[in-house]
């Protein structure tokens, strides 16, 4: 249902990464449902935009989603009318990439994405069933799915994973570059005729204290008395649910860094 909602309110506002010189000028977009029932496929979505610098400096542990909305500028009027009648160019294939993070419904999203891939892509449907969607933790397999699954329009990937370099992927593997990779705003080998993809990267939001409390609660549910986790921390092995780099703000910063890197900034 969420996939249908997004495609009923497709995001048409595209800027070239070449216009950005750094994080100070980088614009991000915020999307919210305009109805109380966000899972209803007839729901409409409101898109807003804001400079990353403004979000970065004001997003702290007390920030809630409405605070980010208050910082942003709604995209209205002509842009909204274009959104309602938006038909992407034939070579532009919108692909929604959901960055799944701990304590942001990641398990539910991962299962839904796996099912969607298996149902809508014969290449993946014939594979043995795995816990994660195909390409969830492997950027080469992710682009393999994008190329072989034309009827799949949204994907889930492991958020906060520095190896999932979708935003600056050059098709290089084992020292060899696949010159057929070229996609919207991140174009290499411009003289090569190839598929062009428009990726919309979605990072979920959650208040920091709620996110941390949920992670701690899960540790107790799994471990009972937290003894195992305590031993891990004592050995500096860590625990994924508590990694600060997996908080949505940190993941946003990582993605923007990759985008600027792709633009050689």
Secondary structure, 3 states (H helix, E strand, C coil): CHHHHHHHCCCCCCCCHHHCCCCCCCEEEEEEECCCCCCCCCCCEEEEEEEHHHHHHHCCCCCCHHHHHHHCEECCHHHHHHHHCCCCCCCEEEEEEEEECCCCCHHHHHHHHHHHHHHHCHHHHCCCCCCCCCCCCCHHHHHHHHHHCCCCCEEEEECCCCCCCHHHCCCEECCEECCCCCECCECCCCCCCCCEEEEEEEECCCCHHHHHHHHHHHHHHHHCCCHHHHHHHHCCCCCHHHCHHHCHHHHHHHHHHHHHHHCCC
